[in-house]
Amino acid sequence: MDWKNEIEELYQKVMSLTPENFRPAIKPMLREAAEKAARLRNSGYVSKDDLLSALFDITPDAFKPTVVNDLQGIGIDTERYIKLSDIRKQYSRTWDEISGAFLPGVYHFTMYLTDRCNQKCIHCAAEVMEKRPELTTEQWIQIIENVEQTLRKRGRRGCYIWFGGEPTLRKDLKDLIRYCGEKGYYQAISTNGMLFDEELAKLCAEVKMSHVFISYDSVYPERAAKIRGVPNAYEAAEKAIKLALKYNHFVICTETVQKENFDEMQEIKEKLESMGVIPYFRAIIKQRTAEKNWEEIGLNAEEYRKFYEFKYKNVVDAIRKGEASSLNKFYTYDMVPFMECPLNDEERTALEWGVGCQACRSVSGIDINGDFFPCDYPSQLTLGNVLTQSFDEVMESEMFKAIRDRNIKGKCSSCHHLDLCGGGCRVHAENETGDFLAESPYCWHEMDHEHEQMKSKKKELELEVKK
């Protein structure tokens, strides 16, 4: 774990304030707590937030006033870190009650079980020209054990999301579900609902499945049929939602936001929430089928801005109303790339829980042959194969660390927004440039900067004309 010079200096300064007889016990305890906080966000370095939040986490309540006074004496905004810690605990309580799979430190893997699908979505990011051979049940179990054991050594756990194609087309899907259930591993399923029947819904409940993703792209049947390429897509999704709710599943409906349904976001949100379902909006990714249809369905930089502002408003409104404990993480998970710096600690905390690109931090994908994608979306770049290599080897690779630590190239590398946006969507960048670490091609912060420069230049020219 990397401790940058300024963080190490702060650590030593904090320890110098501690009574000398307590230092031998507190020094390793604080270092361990700070590194644990960094590991939980899959970071390779300890941040100032990690260190000071950890300090308040390990300090008994009776001694906190003393710590507050001492830290204020060296110019530390102690109120910020007490508040930050309390807000984080509030989130933790929420997800502990709903689903442990969403607590910090859980790494989510999209498991591409099959290329086969029973829909023909116009935005599909997983479509391939020719269907490839599939791994056996035993091989997928081997992959899961490889990943899980590596994570356990690092104090983390995995959540395995059955995906495709359409995962319900795999005849052994129930065997994989039962296996993870017996082992007590977090798991979820992402389905279009066509084959999500009573038997499957019941099994998922019996194994205490973490959550159920159901694709839902429109509140209008005709539009849903157009987007998903089959006439009964809307009806299948509605039926699956009701079945999942019947068995008390934590249901999340995924919406791929594109030109076709861009004007529906508020309608979709209101309808799903009225049903007791969590809406999870994801912006369309320019790859495979989506790339072929990009002129008709793709979003531009301004539309991406509006999309993320929509997600951001939901989060900050909830926090400002004091409703953080009921806030669903899927409003924060990939929200707000390129936004201006947060105005207060509530906003920053919301952002820290999942801002920007989470590739190699808390989400990745495993392809049909065991290849490891940095992101949960398929990419040209793979970081190894977790069927034939240890996951530890993958995590220790230089490219994994570069993506995890957001070593983005170009203009993004020196931008002060990088910690918040993560350099934007890496798969977008790769599709536009061929480089997974290239600067973002959809940055509206830069677009705004250029606009301001143009306005300034225009004013200068107007002044010249007046002279």
C-alpha positions in Angstrom: 0.0 0.0 0.0 1.5 3.4 -1.1 1.7 6.2 1.4 2.6 9.4 -0.5 5.0 11.8 1.3 2.4 14.3 2.3 0.1 11.6 3.8 3.1 10.0 5.6 4.0 13.4 7.0 0.4 14.0 8.2 0.3 10.5 9.8 3.5 11.3 11.7 2.1 14.7 12.7 -1.1 13.1 14.0 0.9 10.6 16.0 3.0 13.3 17.5 -0.2 14.7 19.1 -0.9 11.3 20.7 0.2 10.8 24.4 3.6 9.0 24.2 2.5 6.0 26.2 -0.4 5.3 23.8 1.7 5.6 20.6 2.9 2.0 20.4 -0.7 0.7 20.3 -2.3 3.5 18.2 0.4 3.8 15.5 -0.2 0.3 13.9 -3.9 0.5 14.6 -4.3 3.8 12.7 -2.1 2.7 9.8 -4.1 -0.6 9.5 -7.4 1.2 9.6 -6.4 3.7 7.0 -5.0 1.0 4.7 -8.2 -1.0 5.1 -10.2 2.1 4.0 -8.1 2.4 0.9 -8.4 -1.3 0.1 -12.1 -1.2 0.4 -12.2 1.3 -2.4 -9.6 -0.8 -4.2 -7.0 2.0 -4.2 -3.3 1.5 -4.3 -2.6 4.5 -2.0 -3.9 6.0 1.3 -5.7 9.3 0.9 -6.1 12.1 3.4 -9.8 11.1 3.7 -8.8 7.5 4.5 -6.4 8.6 7.2 -8.5 11.1 9.1 -11.8 9.2 8.8 -9.9 6.1 10.1 -8.6 8.2 13.0 -12.2 9.0 14.1 -13.3 5.5 13.5 -10.8 4.0 15.9 -11.1 6.8 18.5 -13.5 6.1 21.4 -16.3 8.7 21.8 -14.9 9.8 25.2 -11.6 10.9 23.6 -13.0 12.5 20.4 -13.2 16.0 21.9 -9.5 15.8 22.7 -8.7 14.7 19.2 -10.8 17.5 17.8 -8.9 20.1 19.8 -5.5 18.6 18.9 -6.3 18.4 15.1 -7.8 21.9 15.0 -4.5 23.1 16.4 -2.7 21.9 13.3 -5.3 23.3 10.9 -7.4 20.2 10.2 -11.1 20.7 9.6 -12.2 18.1 12.2 -15.9 18.8 11.8 -15.6 17.6 8.2 -14.2 14.3 9.1 -16.6 13.5 11.9 -19.4 14.3 9.5 -17.8 12.3 6.7 -17.5 9.3 9.0 -21.1 9.6 10.2 -22.4 9.8 6.7 -20.4 6.7 5.6 -21.8 4.8 8.6 -25.3 5.8 7.6 -24.8 4.4 4.1 -23.3 1.2 5.6 -26.3 0.6 7.8 -28.5 1.0 4.8 -26.8 -1.6 2.6 -26.2 -3.9 5.5 -29.9 -4.0 6.0 -30.8 -4.4 2.3 -27.9 -6.4 0.8 -24.4 -6.9 2.0 -23.3 -7.1 -1.6 -23.3 -3.3 -1.8 -21.1 -2.6 1.2 -17.6 -1.2 0.6 -15.0 -3.8 -0.4 -17.3 -6.0 -2.5 -16.1 -6.4 -6.0 -18.8 -7.0 -8.6 -18.1 -9.3 -11.6 -20.3 -9.5 -14.7 -20.2 -13.1 -15.7 -20.6 -13.5 -19.5 -22.0 -17.0 -19.5 -23.3 -17.1 -23.0 -23.5 -15.2 -26.3 -27.0 -16.5 -26.9 -29.9 -14.2 -26.5 -33.7 -14.1 -27.1 -33.9 -10.4 -27.8 -32.3 -8.1 -30.4 -31.5 -4.9 -28.6 -30.5 -1.9 -30.8 -28.0 -0.9 -28.2 -26.4 -4.2 -27.3 -22.8 -4.0 -26.1 -22.4 -7.8 -25.9 -23.5 -9.0 -29.3 -20.9 -11.0 -31.3 -21.1 -12.0 -35.0 -20.6 -15.8 -34.3 -21.7 -17.5 -31.1 -18.6 -18.8 -29.3 -18.1 -22.1 -27.3 -19.3 -21.9 -23.7 -17.4 -22.9 -20.6 -18.7 -25.8 -18.5 -20.3 -25.6 -15.1 -17.1 -26.9 -13.5 -14.9 -24.3 -15.3 -17.1 -21.4 -14.1 -16.9 -22.8 -10.6 -13.1 -22.9 -10.9 -13.1 -19.2 -12.0 -15.3 -18.2 -9.0 -13.1 -20.0 -6.5 -10.0 -18.5 -8.1 -11.4 -15.0 -7.8 -13.1 -15.4 -4.3 -10.0 -16.8 -2.7 -7.8 -14.0 -4.0 -10.3 -11.4 -2.7 -10.6 -13.1 0.7 -6.8 -12.7 1.2 -7.3 -9.0 0.6 -10.2 -8.6 3.0 -12.7 -8.4 0.2 -15.5 -10.4 -1.3 -17.0 -10.9 -4.8 -20.5 -10.6 -6.1 -21.1 -12.7 -9.2 -23.7 -11.3 -11.7 -25.0 -13.9 -14.1 -25.1 -12.2 -17.5 -25.0 -13.0 -21.2 -26.4 -12.8 -23.8 -29.3 -13.9 -21.7 -28.1 -16.1 -18.8 -31.5 -17.9 -18.5 -30.7 -19.7 -21.8 -27.9 -21.7 -19.9 -29.3 -25.0 -18.8 -26.9 -25.2 -15.9 -27.7 -21.7 -14.6 -29.6 -23.1 -11.6 -26.6 -25.3 -10.8 -24.3 -22.2 -10.7 -26.9 -20.4 -8.5 -27.1 -23.3 -6.1 -23.4 -23.6 -5.9 -22.9 -19.9 -4.9 -25.8 -20.2 -2.5 -24.3 -23.2 -0.7 -20.9 -21.4 -0.5 -22.5 -18.2 0.8 -21.2 -16.1 -2.0 -22.9 -12.9 -3.1 -24.6 -13.3 -6.5 -27.1 -11.6 -8.7 -28.8 -12.2 -12.1 -29.3 -9.8 -15.0 -32.1 -10.8 -17.2 -34.5 -9.4 -19.8 -37.3 -11.3 -18.0 -38.4 -13.5 -21.0 -37.5 -16.7 -19.2 -37.6 -15.5 -15.6 -40.3 -17.9 -14.3 -41.8 -18.8 -10.9 -39.3 -21.7 -10.4 -36.3 -19.5 -11.0 -37.7 -16.7 -8.8 -38.2 -19.1 -6.0 -34.7 -20.6 -6.3 -33.1 -17.2 -6.2 -35.0 -16.5 -3.0 -34.0 -19.8 -1.4 -30.3 -19.1 -1.9 -30.8 -15.5 -0.7 -29.7 -13.9 -4.0 -28.4 -10.4 -3.4 -30.4 -8.7 -6.1 -32.2 -9.2 -9.4 -31.5 -7.0 -12.4 -34.3 -6.7 -14.9 -33.9 -4.8 -18.2 -36.6 -2.1 -18.6 -36.1 0.6 -21.3 -39.4 2.2 -21.7 -42.8 2.8 -20.1 -44.4 2.5 -23.5 -44.8 -1.1 -25.0 -44.3 0.0 -28.6 -41.1 1.8 -27.8 -39.8 -1.1 -25.6 -40.5 -3.4 -28.5 -38.5 -1.2 -30.9 -35.5 -0.9 -28.5 -35.3 -4.6 -27.5 -36.2 -6.0 -30.9 -39.1 -8.3 -29.8 -42.9 -7.5 -29.6 -43.4 -8.6 -26.0 -40.4 -7.0 -24.3 -42.5 -4.7 -22.1 -44.9 -7.4 -21.0 -42.0 -9.8 -20.2 -40.2 -7.2 -18.1 -43.4 -6.3 -16.2 -44.2 -10.0 -15.5 -40.6 -10.6 -14.3 -40.7 -7.6 -11.9 -44.0 -8.8 -10.3 -42.6 -12.3 -9.9 -39.4 -11.1 -8.3 -41.3 -8.8 -5.9 -43.6 -11.7 -5.0 -40.5 -13.5 -3.7 -39.3 -10.4 -1.9 -36.2 -9.9 -4.1 -34.3 -6.6 -4.1 -35.2 -5.6 -7.7 -33.2 -3.2 -9.8 -34.4 -2.3 -13.3 -31.6 -1.3 -15.6 -32.3 1.3 -18.3 -29.9 1.9 -21.1 -30.4 5.6 -21.8 -30.2 6.5 -25.5 -31.9 8.9 -27.9 -34.9 6.6 -28.2 -35.8 6.9 -24.5 -33.9 10.0 -23.4 -37.1 11.9 -22.7 -38.5 9.2 -20.5 -36.0 9.2 -17.6 -38.3 10.9 -15.1 -41.3 8.8 -16.2 -39.4 5.6 -15.8 -38.1 6.6 -12.4 -41.5 7.5 -11.1 -43.2 4.3 -12.4 -40.6 1.9 -11.1 -40.3 3.6 -7.7 -44.1 3.4 -7.4 -43.8 -0.4 -7.9 -41.1 -0.7 -5.2 -38.3 -1.2 -7.7 -34.9 0.6 -7.9 -34.3 2.3 -11.3 -30.7 2.1 -12.4 -29.9 4.4 -15.4 -26.8 3.7 -17.5 -25.8 5.7 -20.5 -25.4 3.9 -23.8 -21.9 2.7 -24.7 -20.6 3.1 -28.2 -19.7 -0.5 -29.1 -20.8 -3.5 -31.2 -24.5 -3.2 -32.1 -24.8 0.3 -30.5 -21.9 1.5 -32.6 -23.6 0.4 -35.8 -26.7 2.4 -34.8 -24.9 5.3 -33.2 -26.2 8.1 -35.4 -29.8 7.1 -34.5 -29.4 6.2 -30.9 -26.1 7.6 -29.5 -25.7 10.5 -27.1 -23.6 13.6 -27.6 -21.5 15.4 -24.9 -24.4 17.7 -24.0 -26.8 14.8 -23.6 -24.3 13.0 -21.4 -24.2 16.1 -19.3 -28.0 16.2 -18.9 -28.1 12.5 -18.2 -25.6 12.7 -15.3 -27.1 15.9 -14.0 -30.4 14.0 -13.8 -28.7 11.3 -11.7 -26.8 13.8 -9.6 -29.9 15.8 -8.7 -31.6 12.7 -7.2 -28.7 12.0 -5.0 -28.0 15.5 -3.7 -31.7 16.2 -3.1 -32.0 13.1 -1.0 -28.9 14.1 1.1 -30.0 17.6 1.6 -33.4 16.4 2.9 -31.6 14.2 5.4 -32.6 11.0 3.6 -29.1 9.6 3.0 -30.0 6.4 4.9 -32.7 5.6 2.3 -30.7 6.6 -0.7 -30.1 3.7 -3.2 -26.5 3.3 -4.3 -27.5 2.9 -7.9 -28.0 6.7 -8.1 -24.4 7.2 -7.1 -22.7 4.2 -8.7 -21.5 5.7 -12.0 -22.9 9.2 -11.6 -21.6 12.6 -12.2 -18.5 12.3 -14.4 -17.0 15.7 -15.2 -19.2 17.6 -12.8 -17.8 20.6 -10.9 -16.2 19.9 -7.5 -18.7 19.1 -4.8 -20.0 22.0 -2.6 -20.0 20.2 0.7 -19.1 17.0 2.4 -22.5 15.3 1.8 -22.0 15.8 -1.9 -18.4 14.6 -1.8 -19.4 11.5 0.2 -22.1 10.6 -2.3 -19.4 10.9 -5.0 -16.9 8.8 -3.2 -19.3 5.9 -3.1 -19.1 5.4 -6.8 -18.2 8.4 -8.9 -16.9 7.9 -12.4 -15.2 4.9 -13.8 -15.0 2.0 -11.3 -13.1 -0.4 -13.7 -10.6 -2.5 -11.7 -11.9 -0.9 -8.5 -15.3 -2.4 -7.8 -16.5 -3.7 -11.2 -15.0 -5.9 -13.9 -16.2 -8.5 -16.4 -15.3 -12.1 -17.1 -15.9 -13.2 -20.7 -17.3 -16.4 -22.0 -13.8 -18.0 -22.3 -12.5 -16.7 -18.9 -10.8 -13.5 -20.3 -10.8 -10.7 -17.8 -12.3 -7.3 -18.8 -11.2 -4.3 -16.7 -14.8 -3.0 -16.8 -18.1 -4.8 -16.6 -18.6 -3.8 -20.2 -16.7 -6.0 -22.8 -13.6 -4.2 -24.1 -10.8 -4.8 -26.6 -8.4 -4.9 -23.7 -8.2 -8.0 -21.5 -6.0 -8.3 -18.5 -5.4 -12.0 -18.5 -7.6 -15.1 -18.2 -8.9 -16.2 -14.8 -9.6 -19.7 -16.0 -5.9 -20.3 -16.7 -4.2 -17.7 -14.4 -4.5 -16.8 -10.8 -6.6 -13.7 -10.1 -3.8 -12.5 -7.9 -1.6 -12.4 -10.9 -4.2 -10.3 -12.8 -4.6 -7.8 -9.9 -0.8 -7.4 -9.6 -0.4 -6.6 -13.3 0.9 -3.1 -14.2 -2.2 -2.4 -16.4 -4.6 -3.5 -13.7 -2.9 -1.1 -11.3 -2.8 1.7 -13.9 -6.6 1.5 -14.5 -7.3 1.1 -10.8 -5.2 4.2 -9.9 -6.7 6.2 -12.9 -3.4 6.8 -14.7 -5.2 8.5 -17.5 -3.3 10.0 -20.4 -3.7 13.3 -22.2 -5.6 16.3 -20.8 -7.3 14.2 -18.2 -4.0 13.4 -16.5 -3.6 17.0 -15.2 -7.2 17.9 -14.7 -8.3 18.6 -11.1 -11.6 16.8 -11.8 -9.9 13.4 -12.3 -10.5 12.1 -8.8 -14.2 12.8 -9.2 -14.9 11.6 -12.8 -12.1 9.0 -13.1 -11.4 10.2 -16.6 -14.9 9.3 -17.8 -15.9 6.0 -19.3 -12.8 4.0 -20.2 -14.7 1.8 -22.7 -15.9 4.9 -24.5 -12.3 6.1 -24.6 -11.0 2.8 -26.0 -13.7 2.6 -28.7 -12.8 6.1 -29.9 -9.0 5.8 -29.7 -8.0 2.2 -29.3 -6.4 3.0 -25.9 -8.1 2.1 -22.6 -6.2 4.9 -20.8 -6.7 7.6 -23.4 -8.3 10.9 -22.4 -12.1 11.1 -22.4 -13.7 11.9 -25.7 -17.0 13.0 -24.1 -15.7 15.6 -21.6 -18.1 18.5 -21.4 -15.9 20.2 -18.8 -13.4 20.9 -21.6 -16.3 21.8 -23.9 -17.4 24.4 -21.3 -13.9 25.7 -21.0 -13.6 26.1 -24.8 -17.0 27.9 -24.8 -15.8 30.3 -22.1 -12.6 31.0 -24.1 -14.7 31.7 -27.2 -16.9 34.1 -25.3 -13.9 35.9 -23.9 -12.3 36.1 -27.3 -15.6 37.5 -28.7 -15.7 40.2 -26.0 -12.1 41.1 -26.8 -13.0 41.5 -30.5 -16.1 43.6 -29.7 -13.9 45.9 -27.6 -11.4 46.2 -30.5 -14.2 47.1 -32.9 -15.5 49.8 -30.5 -12.1 51.3 -30.2 
